[in-house]
């Protein structure tokens, strides 16, 4: 006979397994938290109490504080001791031998805080007149710890029974807190966010594709802005009087412009003799706010000096290195600078252009209730993308089905989708099979075509319920910070720890 054959389950074991399954299905959030607490109970109970300096000789008072005058004291075998053994065993495997003092301190502090919370909850429940019925404690011992209970002597049985009773008391407190922290209807609301889900096709006009003919047309209408100028500059920060003296010395030839720039100018062009390089007139706007002053400087002839100009803080003057030159639309670099200017300062012009283009495409796609979308996209030379199904998941939260990578679009575009009210409103208000109104988003103008609407899978709904319940349960764990910071706590942890473990 094979000695390794699996031993048949006893009736008690089968009953315990059925009870665990029932609890999980009934309330996953509370079940997860309860199991976590009970694991600590059983693991801590079977640990051998820690060897603490001085405990063997007696007379050492390891009281770390008081909660409503009840001492938070370490004694071998009590709750504090079991928590210390639990945390110490958990932390030892994560650190090297060189970290022994740190591990010891963390284990003591964690055990102390757990004991404060444990003591505070028991006191609150006692004031409320609650204690679990003996029959419930008996049942919990039978379900969770029957084998261990049978192996203990009378004192051990009593200690285990009392430990389970305290755990059920604190569990009841946390369960009540859980119910209080779960507003009516909130779980249903969160679950409803999983659907309905939609699947989409779409296309986009990218602002970078703004036609060169449109760029040059705008440049022709505003030619003064895009003349090329080559200037040098001297900046004086000490005041108008000194700036005027330097300007006079350059004018009368006492000092050359380049020499004055290198020796007395305080800006980034000083080392280059003041040379600012070639730029377009509009680029002076960030330096000289007054339009009349800008016009004077941009009209300087080669070798001419400007008068002093104040930028609000400093004084400066300029010299023209060349006569200004009209824009050259055959120069691709100049065309791109003009395009950048339109994008920065005349963005609405680009948006309006592509919105008109999108409306034209939309009209073509309207043939056969949107069936002509693919043909319309191909006709104008755009790419089509698809995504979904997904619900309204503002922010692209992990909790819900997420907006995954869309072909031909980078991560920054996905981020702009996820955080855009307009995107979600347009995507889920447009009728199925109809092309949406143009949507300006980031550096694109989009059109969306909702293809179908689906209800979320049962698995998604159940997962959301469990995640929500567990999130609420985790909030109940934060109640510990309330007790740790309570004025009812007389905290002496550091004084006691340093006295017995550091020798201060």
C-alpha positions, 0 to 999 in steps of 0.5 A: 500500500502506498504510504504517500496516498492522500488521506481521506478528508474528515467530516470536520475538514470538509465542513471547514472547506465548505465554510471557507468557500461560502464566506468568500462567495458571500463577501470577498472583501471581508473574507480576504481581510479575515483570512489575513488576520486569522493567518497571523493568529495561527502563525503567531500562536505556534511561534516560540516566544522571543528571547528578550534581554533581561526577561529570564531574570525577572523584574524587567518591565517592558511596558511601552505605553498605555491606552486609556491607562491600560498598559501595552506590555510585552510578556512571553506568550501574550498578544504583543509577544506573538505579534513580535514573533510574527513580524520578526520572522517575516522580516528576517528573510528580507534582510542580511545579518548586518541589518539585525538591529534594524529588523529588531527595531522594526519588528518591535515597533510593528508589534507595538502598534498592532497591540495598541490597535488591538487593545483599543478595539477591544476596549471600544467593543467592551464599552459597546457591550459586545462580545462574541457568543461562546458558541461562535468562538467554539465553532471558529476554533472547530473550523480553523484550529481543531487539530491544534486545539486537540494537541494543546494542554488545558492551559494552551486550549484556554489561551487559544480559545481566548485568542480566537475570541479576541480575534472575532471581536476585532473582526466584528469591529472591522466588519462594522466599519466596513459597512459604514465606509460603504455608502449605499449604492456606491458598489452598484455605481462602480460596477455599472461603470464596467459597461456598456462597452463600445468598439470603435474605428477612427481616423485622425488628421495630424496638425503636423500635416498642415499643407505647405500651401496654407503655411505660405499663404499665411506667411504672405499675409503677414510678411513683416513677421517673417523677414530674416534679420541678423542682429547683435546685442549688448545687455546692461543690468546695472542701469540706464546711465551706464548703458547709455555711456557704453552706447556712446563709447560704441558710437564715437569709436572709443570702444568697438561693439564686439569689445564692449559686448565681451567686456560689459554685456551680461547675456548669453551672447557676450562671448560671441561679441553680441552676435545673436545669429539670424532669426525672424522678426517675430522672434523678437517679441519675447525680448521686446514687448513694445511693437513700435520698438520691434519695428524700429529694430527690424528696420535697421540697415546694416551697421546701424545701432538702435537706441536704448531699449528697456525690457522691464529690468535691463537695458540693451541696444542692437546693431544690424549685421545685415539688412533684413531679408524677405522670407524665402518660401523655397527654404524648407527651414524657413517654412518649418519655422513659419509652421511652428509659429502658426502652431504656437500662436495661430493654432485655431487656424490649423484646427479650423482647417482640419475641422473642415477637412474632417466634416468633408470626410464625415459627409462622404462616410455618411453614405450607407449609414457609415458603411462608407467610412473605410472608403472615405478614409482611404480616399483622403489618404489617411490611416484607420485605427481600431480599439475596444471594446472598453467602457467609459474609463476616464484616466485609464484605470487598471480597475476597468478594461483599459484603452490599449495601444492603438496602431499608429498612435504613441503613448502620449496620444493614448494618455490624452485620450484617457484624460479627455472629457471630450473624448469620452463624451464624444465616443459614447454619445455618438450613435452606433454606426454614425461618424462622430463630430470632429474632435480636437485632441492634442495635435490631432483632429479625430473622427470616431465610428462606434461599431457596436455596444457590448455588455461586460462579461460576468467575470468583469462584474464579479472582479469589480465587486471583489476589488471594490469590497477589498478596497473598502476593507483596506480603508477599515485597516486605516482605522489603526492610524486613528488609534495610534494618533489618539490622545488616549495613547500615552506613547512610551515606545522609544523610551522603553526600547532605547532603555533595554535595547540600546542602553540609553 
